[in-house]
């Protein structure tokens, strides 16, 4: 009986020597290529080169080495029917393929490679062998993950070998592996050759962490990253202390980070259930911004997430501790050693550090929402340029205009229908009431005025979409709102403007809507 044959050709050589030694001990013949073969030989493992096996040299700088009938015929041939043809063509069966692919993802993640540099890291022979072996997994063991080597070696030492069920599991992992690989390539290339929303393709993801459960305890959940993505990726964060993040933690954290890095100046946002319940900016820095943000709605802030858009130090942590409010997470783009040491006093607090370049980066690729049977894809809402147009007899004062800008930035991160009130205080700006996720805009206005913790007189109001009727403006004006910023373009704009004029409220149209569902 001929010896079983294994083909080992890996970019990531973790564990490959140990696998090679184990297979050699079990009497396997090992085929290998280039660097993998050199590593195995250096460790004393007997190896037959692919070129010697096929009788064909590696050509074109190694671009063509395994693309040969003796390799793919040996992998794809059906043992129960193709033996005569294999014999006629001098093809030996290959019984195990251990392959992982050229480091394309690492190449694009380590800087800004040229198109030529990135293309040279696109593997061709590797995915072809992986898919061939996975297709023929009934007869061929396919291994793409080094963490599986030990278990495979142990199973091959047993008389029953690798079970049909395990072979199918390995094949599934292999197809997912090549699918993710191709998705990373198509995503990177698409951004450079044909930017915009793709017509076809896969959505690459890699599981980062298994979560205890989803939004509710009866739901299963995992956290996955988008491979090859730098910039604003939650997978790039460092957790300094606290329990693992939950599904809801990550969702709320994402909402908080979108909002806080939309603010101009040192800012802080407090998020609860995916909506900002507190937000502020202040030139004095994070501590003062936090104090103002917390004062927006200290009741709702309990159990929330606090994020900063500036690094924080020991004095900023002192302000957090003095608040005596329980928070699930604190996140910032940097901490001093004193800050981290002081945060240790709250053992249950999750402390997350963002990459230093977070504020200078953009969200990657496109925004995706799962629906039954498909996906909704859109570009990220990172704001839209507009020329503010004063629609009322009275224009906003300079302070009202600056406060409007702050309110408008916060409003687009609140669930629709969204109304936010904001007010200038001590040289900064602070949220002063939120009406989020209401089915009618007038109810969102009522809720925002009811939630105000400060006097509403002198506050500005931001609305994520136009007022369909003048009643919302009337309620806001009677409560004390002095200026309003909204998209406009309602068929009743004239009535809405007339209501604002009747109460001497300045109103600015943006021409831009910011629904968030």
C-alpha angles and dihedrals in degrees: 000000000000121000117262113252128224124192113208118186116149140162093198103055096191107140095352095119091053091049091048092051092049093050091047091052088053091054100256124151110232124213118191146163138227116311095011091055091048092052092049094047091048088057092051098258115143110237136182113210118235088235092057090047095050099032089229124109126234106261141189094033093307096311089121118040111111098033094102135115092242089059102038094034088052090052101039102038116115108235093210097054115010101061096103092052091045090053092048090054097041091244120158119203117253108214103184131030120192108184137152124179141255110279098256093146093050090048095055092041096053096065139305106315120192118253090255093051093050094045091054087060093057106109118219108166093042098057089042092056092043094052092044093052092043091051090051095040092135087073103018129058110220119198121182100156120072089209087070096056098088095048092047091051091051093048093049089056090061121082093239092053122192112349125235089245092053091047090054091049091051090048091052090051089049095052091047089049095054092042091055090045092053091045092056091050095047091046094051093043092045093057089055103036104031112009117198137054113340123239093211139003146090132288107235118219139158125198110248101172140004110231126214090239143323129260087316132026093252092059125084119223146174134186114236130187129213104247118235094018123129126171115057100011119142087210089069094063122109118223111212099182146347136060124316114283118263128221091259092045091057094045092049092044090054090052091048094049093049089055103042095050089051090065124097113232132004104337145174130198128192115202130194122177092353094304129101108247092172134026136159145156124208132172092223090072143247099326095057092040089053094049091052093044092051091049089059091077114343092175095058091041092069107110091008135127123260120203132178131199093211132055114267132222138195094284090053090052089051088059090051092051094046089057090069089205123135113240127182096210142012116195131180139155093254143349134211116236088250091054093052091047093052092047090059088076087076100059095179093052114105108224115199128186119205123212110270091241095055095106092050095048133084128227109268128252109325143325116261132195122186118229129175107287097002151010137270112222126193141154115265119269098238093153130280129240115250141168108232112231121201107224100178134071090253120056122210121271117243090260092048090049092052091047090048090056090054093046092048091053092051095042095062090062095054120094114258135289082048131179124168132183121206135180137193115247134173093341094313139076130248138187112254106185138345131213105191136178097359123157092224127041094222089058089050088055092049091049093049092052091047091051094051112122095189132050107287094215107113095015122134123223129217123196122193092215137018125288107252091198135021093242094089091053091048093053091047094048094048089050090056105265109154102188138023133200118195140145098254122198097120117143085236097051091122091056091046092050092047090054091051091048091049089060097037091246117156112228128194126193120211101183087221126105124206110193114172117190 
